[in-house]
Each structure stands twice: as C-alpha cells, then as structure tokens.
C-alpha cells in the first residue's frame, strides 16, 4: 500500500522546525514512520496519520474528528490511533496531532533492539 508522500513532506517540514530532535524515517506498517530520538512518533499510513500518544488520553481523543482506533489482532491498541484526513485538514488540527505525538515521545518507551 502506498502512502501519501505530500503528507510525509508536510510532517518532514514541520519536524524540521525542531533542530534538537533526532529524526529518522523508516518504512513500516505499510507506510512511513518518523522516529524521533530513537522512538516511533508519528507515521503516514495510506492517507492517514498514525499517531502515538499518551494512552490515558484515549477516550478524550476518540471524540476528535477523524479519529480511528488502531486495531491489531482484534484488540484496540491504547496509545495509538489513525487520523483520517478530515481530522487534520486545517493547519491547527495538523499541528495538534503532531504536537500530541511529540509531547508523548519523551515518555514513550523505545522498542527493544533486535539482536543480530
């Protein structure tokens, strides 16, 4: 599945405004992940954003326009969601979601490194 390269460019451009962040891009989840300081932060999945956020905000965020829960193996994954384009059409909404992901990034756990 291809991902929205214009959305990826928009995220890339926004994150570039934070020079202290170490940003790495990786293709994963059938899209493009933006790793911030070694941790998955925000992804482009198809035309959607895939956001990683504080799981305690799940219920509050579920009320937002464009929110879709992330379901893996039949279970809702707390702290992750998809946001459809209608939910980040405006600059304000786009920045809200990206900043939400960035604010959780310091607290987020890095995934375990695979042993070679």
N, C-alpha and C positions, 0 to 999 in steps of 0.2 A: 504494500500500500504506500503510495506516495504521500508526502507531507507538503503542507503549504509553505513554499520557500519564501513567499513575501512575509508571512507571519514570522518565520525564522529570522529573516532580516530585521524585522521590527524589534524582536526580542534582543537580537545581537546588538543593534544600535542602542537600545535602552540600557542594556547591561554595560556597554562601553563607557557610560557616564560615571561608572563606579570604578575608578582605576585601581583601587586597593583589592578588588575581587580577583581571584584567580579563576578564570573561566575556561572551561574545556567543553568541546562539543563531541558527543558520541551518538552514533546511530543505535537506537534501541527502542523497544516497544513499537516497532513498525513506524518509527518517526525519528525525531532528532531531540536528544536530551541536552540540556545545558547544565553542566556540572559546575557548581560554584564552590570553590575551596574544597574540592575533592568529593562533594556530595551532590546527588541528584537534586536539582532545584525546580526546574520547570521544563516541560517538553512540548514539542509540537507533534501532535498525533493526528494525521489527516489534516482537517481544517480546524481542529480543536486545540485548545491549550490543555495540557495535563499538568495539574498543579499539585505540589507537595506542601502541606500546611500543618499547623498545629491541630492534632486530632480533636482537641477539646472544642474547636470551632465548627465541627462537622454540622451540627444541627442548624446553627446560625447561617452558615454558608449555603446549606441546602435550600434556603429560601431565595437565594440570589438568582437573577435571570441567567439562563444558560447553564446552570449547574447540572451536572450528571454525576451520580455516584460512580466510583470505579469498582467494578465487579471482577473478581478473579476467582476462578474455580467455584463459582456460585455464591461467593461471600463478598459483602461490601468491605472494601479496604478503607478503614478510617485513616484520615490524614492525606488522602489522595482524591482527586476528582478530575473530571473532564469539564471544560467550559466551552459550550458551543459559541460560534461567532457572535450570536446576538448578545451574549453576555460580556463581550469585550470590544464591541463596535466603537464606543466612544474612547477618546484618549484617557479620560478619567477612569473608566472601567478597566481598560487595559492595564493602566498603571496600578490600579488597586490590586489586581490579581498578581502581577509580577512582584509588587512590594510585599504582598502577603507571603509569597514563596520565599523572598529574600529575608523577611523578618524571622521566618522559622529556620532558615538554613543554619544559623549558628547553633541552635539547639538540636538539630536533626542528627541522627546517627549516620555515620558513613557505613556503606555496605562493607562486608568483610572482603578482603582481598583474596582472590583465588590463588591457591598455591600452584606453582608450575611444576 
